[in-house]
Amino acid sequence: MSLETIALIGALTLLTVSLGTDFFWVIVVKSALQRVSDQSLLETMGNIHLQTAKFMPIVLLITLVCAVILNVVSSSRSEPYLLRIGLVSLTVYFVLVFVGSVPINNAIISVLNGASSESTIRELQNRWDAILWFRLLSILVSYWSFLHYALNPKVKTF
């Protein structure tokens, strides 16, 4: 199995984790959390954000490494420009996560741990949710780009 194939499988698998998480959040969790008390929201979201801060950076880092590998090694399929689209949209996703979501994530964890905040838990969560559609669209473009590339026929070399 080639390095390109391994990186493609890795990128698609790990993109599925992020894509599925964000999609489930937009469709199910966001609406459900609007119906709970502020204290329940704080306890639930604080603990979710705490676990996310522990594990998602590893998933995102490995995804990025796979995407970079795909853009560095020689491509064996047609339409290699799809790899660049996938990497650029993944980079947009990273910017949205690290510039937009991580500070809010950290603020929610701080409030959970008893720190005071100028914003309520609802305001923090609403700011986090507002970025979600942009995150979802950027990760979806990345996933589709890598998937479309994977489905292209291999280029014959002589």
CYANA upper distance limits for C-alpha pairs under 8 A (distance plus 0.5 A):
  1 MET  CA      5 THR  CA      6.89
  1 MET  CA      6 ILE  CA      7.45
  2 SER  CA      6 ILE  CA      6.87
  3 LEU  CA      7 ALA  CA      6.54
  3 LEU  CA     73 VAL  CA      8.43
  4 GLU  CA      8 LEU  CA      6.50
  4 GLU  CA     69 ILE  CA      7.81
  4 GLU  CA     70 LEU  CA      6.35
  4 GLU  CA     73 VAL  CA      7.28
  4 GLU  CA     74 SER  CA      8.47
  4 GLU  CA     75 SER  CA      7.79
  5 THR  CA      9 ILE  CA      6.62
  6 ILE  CA     10 GLY  CA      6.58
  7 ALA  CA     11 ALA  CA      6.44
  7 ALA  CA     66 CYS  CA      5.15
  7 ALA  CA     67 ALA  CA      7.54
  7 ALA  CA     69 ILE  CA      7.09
  7 ALA  CA     70 LEU  CA      6.78
  8 LEU  CA     12 LEU  CA      6.57
  8 LEU  CA     66 CYS  CA      7.36
  8 LEU  CA     67 ALA  CA      8.13
  8 LEU  CA     70 LEU  CA      7.40
  8 LEU  CA    146 PHE  CA      7.70
  8 LEU  CA    150 ALA  CA      7.71
  9 ILE  CA     13 THR  CA      6.47
 10 GLY  CA     14 LEU  CA      6.56
 10 GLY  CA     62 ILE  CA      8.42
 10 GLY  CA     63 THR  CA      7.35
 10 GLY  CA     66 CYS  CA      6.80
 11 ALA  CA     15 LEU  CA      6.33
 11 ALA  CA     62 ILE  CA      8.36
 11 ALA  CA     63 THR  CA      5.56
 11 ALA  CA     64 LEU  CA      8.16
 11 ALA  CA     66 CYS  CA      5.89
 11 ALA  CA     67 ALA  CA      6.68
 11 ALA  CA    146 PHE  CA      8.26
 12 LEU  CA     16 THR  CA      6.63
 12 LEU  CA    143 TYR  CA      6.97
 12 LEU  CA    146 PHE  CA      7.35
 12 LEU  CA    147 LEU  CA      7.45
 13 THR  CA     17 VAL  CA      7.33
 14 LEU  CA     18 SER  CA      7.23
 14 LEU  CA     59 VAL  CA      6.92
 14 LEU  CA     60 LEU  CA      8.15
 14 LEU  CA     62 ILE  CA      8.36
 14 LEU  CA     63 THR  CA      6.38
 15 LEU  CA     19 LEU  CA      6.37
 15 LEU  CA     63 THR  CA      7.31
 15 LEU  CA    139 ILE  CA      7.72
 15 LEU  CA    142 SER  CA      8.49
 15 LEU  CA    143 TYR  CA      6.66
 16 THR  CA     20 GLY  CA      6.17
 16 THR  CA    143 TYR  CA      8.01
 17 VAL  CA     21 THR  CA      6.58
 18 SER  CA     22 ASP  CA      6.66
 18 SER  CA    139 ILE  CA      8.04
 19 LEU  CA     23 PHE  CA      6.45
 19 LEU  CA    136 LEU  CA      7.06
 19 LEU  CA    139 ILE  CA      6.64
 19 LEU  CA    140 LEU  CA      7.08
 20 GLY  CA     24 PHE  CA      6.43
 21 THR  CA     25 TRP  CA      6.59
 22 ASP  CA     26 VAL  CA      6.70
 22 ASP  CA    132 LEU  CA      7.41
 22 ASP  CA    135 ARG  CA      8.13
 22 ASP  CA    136 LEU  CA      6.45
 23 PHE  CA     27 ILE  CA      6.66
 23 PHE  CA    136 LEU  CA      7.15
 24 PHE  CA     28 VAL  CA      6.11
 24 PHE  CA     29 VAL  CA      7.23
 25 TRP  CA     29 VAL  CA      5.20
 25 TRP  CA     30 LYS  CA      6.25
 26 VAL  CA     30 LYS  CA      6.16
 26 VAL  CA     31 SER  CA      8.39
 26 VAL  CA    129 ASP  CA      8.43
 26 VAL  CA    132 LEU  CA      7.58
 26 VAL  CA    133 TRP  CA      7.95
 27 ILE  CA     31 SER  CA      7.86
 28 VAL  CA     32 ALA  CA      6.84
 29 VAL  CA     33 LEU  CA      6.54
 30 LYS  CA     34 GLN  CA      7.20
 30 LYS  CA    129 ASP  CA      7.86
 31 SER  CA     35 ARG  CA      7.81
 32 ALA  CA     36 VAL  CA      7.88
 33 LEU  CA     41 LEU  CA      7.08
 36 VAL  CA     40 SER  CA      6.60
 36 VAL  CA     41 LEU  CA      6.71
 37 SER  CA     41 LEU  CA      6.58
 38 ASP  CA     42 LEU  CA      6.59
 38 ASP  CA    121 ILE  CA      7.32
 38 ASP  CA    122 ARG  CA      7.44
 39 GLN  CA     43 GLU  CA      6.72
 40 SER  CA     44 THR  CA      6.42
 41 LEU  CA     45 MET  CA      6.20
 41 LEU  CA     46 GLY  CA      8.36
 41 LEU  CA    121 ILE  CA      7.82
 41 LEU  CA    122 ARG  CA      8.27
 42 LEU  CA     46 GLY  CA      5.96
 42 LEU  CA    108 ILE  CA      7.98
 42 LEU  CA    111 VAL  CA      8.28
 42 LEU  CA    112 LEU  CA      6.82
 42 LEU  CA    121 ILE  CA      6.59
 43 GLU  CA     47 ASN  CA      6.67
 43 GLU  CA    112 LEU  CA      7.14
 44 THR  CA     48 ILE  CA      6.69
 45 MET  CA     49 HIS  CA      6.36
 45 MET  CA    108 ILE  CA      7.92
 46 GLY  CA     50 LEU  CA      6.53
 46 GLY  CA    108 ILE  CA      6.12
 46 GLY  CA    109 ILE  CA      5.54
 46 GLY  CA    111 VAL  CA      8.25
 46 GLY  CA    112 LEU  CA      5.95
 47 ASN  CA     51 GLN  CA      6.76
 47 ASN  CA    109 ILE  CA      7.98
 47 ASN  CA    112 LEU  CA      8.41
 48 ILE  CA     52 THR  CA      6.58
 49 HIS  CA     53 ALA  CA      6.54
 49 HIS  CA    105 ASN  CA      6.33
 49 HIS  CA    106 ASN  CA      8.36
 49 HIS  CA    108 ILE  CA      7.87
 49 HIS  CA    109 ILE  CA      7.13
 50 LEU  CA     54 LYS  CA      7.14
 50 LEU  CA    105 ASN  CA      8.49
 50 LEU  CA    109 ILE  CA      6.73
 51 GLN  CA     55 PHE  CA      6.92
 52 THR  CA     56 MET  CA      5.87
 53 ALA  CA     57 PRO  CA      7.33
 53 ALA  CA    105 ASN  CA      8.36
 55 PHE  CA     59 VAL  CA      7.34
 56 MET  CA     60 LEU  CA      6.51
 57 PRO  CA     61 LEU  CA      6.40
 58 ILE  CA     62 ILE  CA      6.71
 59 VAL  CA     63 THR  CA      6.65
 60 LEU  CA     64 LEU  CA      6.63
 61 LEU  CA     65 VAL  CA      6.70
 62 ILE  CA     66 CYS  CA      6.70
 63 THR  CA     67 ALA  CA      6.71
 64 LEU  CA     68 VAL  CA      6.61
 64 LEU  CA     87 LEU  CA      8.34
 64 LEU  CA     90 LEU  CA      8.04
 65 VAL  CA     69 ILE  CA      6.63
 66 CYS  CA     70 LEU  CA      6.72
 67 ALA  CA     71 ASN  CA      6.93
 67 ALA  CA     83 LEU  CA      8.05
 67 ALA  CA     86 GLY  CA      7.97
 67 ALA  CA     87 LEU  CA      6.32
 68 VAL  CA     72 VAL  CA      6.70
 68 VAL  CA     87 LEU  CA      7.54
 69 ILE  CA     73 VAL  CA      6.50
 70 LEU  CA     74 SER  CA      8.36
 70 LEU  CA     75 SER  CA      7.95
 70 LEU  CA     83 LEU  CA      7.22
 71 ASN  CA     75 SER  CA      8.43
 71 ASN  CA     83 LEU  CA      6.52
 71 ASN  CA     84 ARG  CA      7.01
 71 ASN  CA     87 LEU  CA      8.22
 75 SER  CA     80 PRO  CA      6.78
 76 SER  CA    154 LYS  CA      6.01
 76 SER  CA    155 VAL  CA      6.11
 77 ARG  CA    149 TYR  CA      7.48
 77 ARG  CA    150 ALA  CA      8.06
 77 ARG  CA    152 ASN  CA      6.43
 77 ARG  CA    153 PRO  CA      6.16
 77 ARG  CA    154 LYS  CA      4.58
 77 ARG  CA    155 VAL  CA      5.52
 78 SER  CA    149 TYR  CA      7.84
 78 SER  CA    152 ASN  CA      6.44
 78 SER  CA    153 PRO  CA      6.84
 78 SER  CA    154 LYS  CA      6.86
 78 SER  CA    155 VAL  CA      6.41
 79 GLU  CA    149 TYR  CA      7.11
 79 GLU  CA    152 ASN  CA      7.95
 80 PRO  CA     84 ARG  CA      7.92
 80 PRO  CA    149 TYR  CA      7.41
 81 TYR  CA     85 ILE  CA      6.99
 82 LEU  CA     86 GLY  CA      6.59
 82 LEU  CA    145 SER  CA      5.66
 82 LEU  CA    146 PHE  CA      7.04
 82 LEU  CA    148 HIS  CA      7.91
 82 LEU  CA    149 TYR  CA      6.47
 83 LEU  CA     87 LEU  CA      6.70
 83 LEU  CA    145 SER  CA      7.05
 83 LEU  CA    146 PHE  CA      6.57
 83 LEU  CA    149 TYR  CA      7.50
 84 ARG  CA     88 VAL  CA      6.56
 85 ILE  CA     89 SER  CA      6.58
 85 ILE  CA    141 VAL  CA      8.42
 85 ILE  CA    142 SER  CA      7.31
 85 ILE  CA    145 SER  CA      6.87
 86 GLY  CA     90 LEU  CA      6.51
 86 GLY  CA    141 VAL  CA      7.25
 86 GLY  CA    142 SER  CA      4.50
 86 GLY  CA    143 TYR  CA      7.31
 86 GLY  CA    144 TRP  CA      8.21
 86 GLY  CA    145 SER  CA      5.55
 86 GLY  CA    146 PHE  CA      6.35
 87 LEU  CA     91 THR  CA      6.57
 87 LEU  CA    142 SER  CA      7.24
 88 VAL  CA     92 VAL  CA      6.82
 88 VAL  CA    142 SER  CA      8.22
 89 SER  CA     93 TYR  CA      6.75
 89 SER  CA    138 SER  CA      5.77
 89 SER  CA    139 ILE  CA      7.10
 89 SER  CA    141 VAL  CA      6.80
 89 SER  CA    142 SER  CA      5.72
 90 LEU  CA     94 PHE  CA      6.73
 90 LEU  CA    138 SER  CA      7.11
 90 LEU  CA    139 ILE  CA      6.51
 90 LEU  CA    142 SER  CA      6.07
 91 THR  CA     95 VAL  CA      6.74
 92 VAL  CA     96 LEU  CA      6.74
 92 VAL  CA    138 SER  CA      6.94
 93 TYR  CA     97 VAL  CA      6.63
 93 TYR  CA    134 PHE  CA      8.49
 93 TYR  CA    135 ARG  CA      5.96
 93 TYR  CA    138 SER  CA      5.99
 93 TYR  CA    139 ILE  CA      6.49
 94 PHE  CA     98 PHE  CA      6.41
 95 VAL  CA     99 VAL  CA      6.02
 95 VAL  CA    100 GLY  CA      7.85
 96 LEU  CA    100 GLY  CA      5.55
 96 LEU  CA    101 SER  CA      7.09
 96 LEU  CA    131 ILE  CA      7.76
 96 LEU  CA    134 PHE  CA      8.20
 96 LEU  CA    135 ARG  CA      6.79
 97 VAL  CA    101 SER  CA      5.22
 97 VAL  CA    102 VAL  CA      6.55
 97 VAL  CA    135 ARG  CA      7.86
 98 PHE  CA    102 VAL  CA      5.59
 98 PHE  CA    103 PRO  CA      8.04
 99 VAL  CA    103 PRO  CA      7.48
100 GLY  CA    104 ILE  CA      7.61
100 GLY  CA    128 TRP  CA      8.01
100 GLY  CA    131 ILE  CA      7.51
101 SER  CA    105 ASN  CA      6.42
101 SER  CA    128 TRP  CA      6.33
101 SER  CA    131 ILE  CA      7.84
102 VAL  CA    106 ASN  CA      6.54
103 PRO  CA    107 ALA  CA      6.69
104 ILE  CA    108 ILE  CA      6.71
104 ILE  CA    124 LEU  CA      6.71
104 ILE  CA    125 GLN  CA      8.23
104 ILE  CA    127 ARG  CA      7.99
104 ILE  CA    128 TRP  CA      6.80
105 ASN  CA    109 ILE  CA      6.84
105 ASN  CA    128 TRP  CA      8.19
106 ASN  CA    110 SER  CA      6.64
107 ALA  CA    111 VAL  CA      6.75
107 ALA  CA    117 SER  CA      8.28
107 ALA  CA    124 LEU  CA      8.12
108 ILE  CA    112 LEU  CA      6.70
108 ILE  CA    121 ILE  CA      7.31
108 ILE  CA    124 LEU  CA      7.36
108 ILE  CA    125 GLN  CA      8.38
109 ILE  CA    113 ASN  CA      6.76
110 SER  CA    114 GLY  CA      6.97
110 SER  CA    115 ALA  CA      5.86
110 SER  CA    116 SER  CA      8.39
111 VAL  CA    115 ALA  CA      5.31
111 VAL  CA    116 SER  CA      6.60
111 VAL  CA    117 SER  CA      7.13
111 VAL  CA    121 ILE  CA      8.22
119 SER  CA    123 GLU  CA      6.37
119 SER  CA    124 LEU  CA      6.85
120 THR  CA    124 LEU  CA      6.81
121 ILE  CA    125 GLN  CA      6.53
122 ARG  CA    126 ASN  CA      6.44
123 GLU  CA    127 ARG  CA      6.70
124 LEU  CA    128 TRP  CA      6.79
125 GLN  CA    129 ASP  CA      6.57
126 ASN  CA    130 ALA  CA      6.58
127 ARG  CA    131 ILE  CA      7.41
128 TRP  CA    132 LEU  CA      7.35
129 ASP  CA    133 TRP  CA      8.32
131 ILE  CA    135 ARG  CA      6.79
132 LEU  CA    136 LEU  CA      6.46
133 TRP  CA    137 LEU  CA      6.62
134 PHE  CA    138 SER  CA      6.69
135 ARG  CA    139 ILE  CA      6.64
136 LEU  CA    140 LEU  CA      6.47
137 LEU  CA    141 VAL  CA      6.73
138 SER  CA    142 SER  CA      6.84
139 ILE  CA    143 TYR  CA      6.59
140 LEU  CA    144 TRP  CA      6.56
141 VAL  CA    145 SER  CA      6.53
142 SER  CA    146 PHE  CA      6.83
143 TYR  CA    147 LEU  CA      6.48
144 TRP  CA    148 HIS  CA      6.31
145 SER  CA    149 TYR  CA      6.69
146 PHE  CA    150 ALA  CA      6.63
147 LEU  CA    151 LEU  CA      6.75
148 HIS  CA    152 ASN  CA      6.92
